[in-house]
Amino acid sequence: MGGASKRGTPRGPDPANGRDPAIDLVRFACLALVVVGHSMMVSPVLHPDGTVTTENTLAVQDWFVPVIWIFMVMPLFFVTGGMTGLQSWRRLKGSGGTAAQFIRARLLRLLLPATALLAVMVVGLGAAAVLGVDRQAVQLMAAGAAMPLWFLAAYLAAQLNIPVLAALHARAPWLALGLLTALVVAVDCLRGALPALSYANLVFVWCAVQQLGFLAADGHFARLSRSGLAGMAVAANLVLGLVTGLGLYTGNMLVNLNPPNLTLFLLGVAQLAAMELARPALGPLAAVGWVRRLLGLVGGRSLTVYLWHLPLLVGMSGLLLLTPVYKPAAGTPEWWWSRPVVVLALVLLLLPVAVAFGRLEERPTAPQTYRCRPASAGAAVVVVFLPVADAALSGLSLGLLAAGALCFTVAILLLGGLPVRRRRRIPKPVAGRGRGGGGIASGVK
């Protein structure tokens, strides 16, 4: 009873800055796992006839399937996104903000760094095509390097629904979660007869996982004892093992990722329980001086790191194919020993990129002061998801990247997201007053 009472107080962000250091630490760990994991997947191969293909080395390992249950951290991203997103929406709403302002802020937060990435990729890959690089190689690099954009689409789809889902959560939190989970199961049951319907779970699955974050933000899981949380994690994994063991779903979580299905929701339940179990250790660890500084440095540029790490990895690997540097065959012991070097090189490449483009994440969007019309926010959402839908149906290509950059730019303009430097207006002296500080000082705030 004593342990349960200590856990009964909901934990949230620091009132001073609106952030929860423990959640920042979890998100940093997830980002690091994604970067390291991708460095073990990307393995381009130059064939004697000049063609280039890629091999997902990690995915073909015999031990990969059970291990990916632990390292597939995408559900945890959405759990923590639900926690921070709900708190952001409540703060904005409490200060008189609207859903349109929230949507604008969320769109700009993701679109500004994503547009910069797309523009650089279009210019770079376009120049490669003009210089005579094989069209197949350019297409392969475009498709591989732009893969992080699917996460942007899924994350946006979940985050933009926060005002509606938060209202449902406020009325009946468990019913809202149950309805979303039922929609996930319904789509999974019909995906055999209607394969295109399976993409609806890009919204339903991630919104359901995000809803777990809503419950966590309100302290529902903090009230559970440690044994209760352990039982929750075990139960989720047992159900996951049951549905995969019966052949209803594959056990490969990478296959389950696109389009997502019920297994990702179950994995999210288990990861949420594990995070809550680790909470007593996460807080003190996040408070350590160098950890706190690292989280502050990376946290403000985490989206830049996520968006750019795979394009840089693909580009670096592709350029190495053109050099005489020894390149061990994928999957060999030498190849595995080279992975730490690859990760280190990738980090070194990410540093200047984060400095150059990370400021786009820090650009203030002032959601509570900018009056965003619902029509403008709605139009921006439609414009953003036009290339996203095309990518889901037709695949990624250089032309689609260019269309995406254009659509994202239009959306930013619709939202008034491009800063315009205005001249500072100096008020004229008030009649009857001298040129002293009265007139000017009263106008400068």
Secondary structure, 3 states (H helix, E strand, C coil): CHHHHHHCCCCCCCCCCCCCHHHHHHHHHHHHHHHHHHHCCEEEEECCCCCEEEEECHHHCCCHHHHHHHHCCHHHHHHHHHHHHHHHHHHHHHCCCCHHHHHHHHHHHHHHHHHHHHHHHHHHHHHHHHCCCCHHHHHHHHHHHCCHHHHHHHHHHHHCCHHHHHHHHHHCHHHHHHHHHHHHHHHHHHCCCCHHHHHHHHHHHHHHHHHHHHHHHCCCCCCCCHHHHHHHHHHHHHHHHHHHHCCCCCCCCCHHHCCCCHHHHHHHHHHHHHHHHHHHHHHHHHHCHHHHHHHHHHHCCHHHHHHHHHHHHHHHHHHHHCCCCCCCCCCCHHHHHHHHHHHHHHHHHHHHHHHHHCHHHHCCCCCCCCCCCHHHHHHHHHHHHHHHHHHHHHCCCHHHHHHHHHHHHHHHHHCCCCCCCCCCCCCCCCCCCCCCHHHHHHHCC
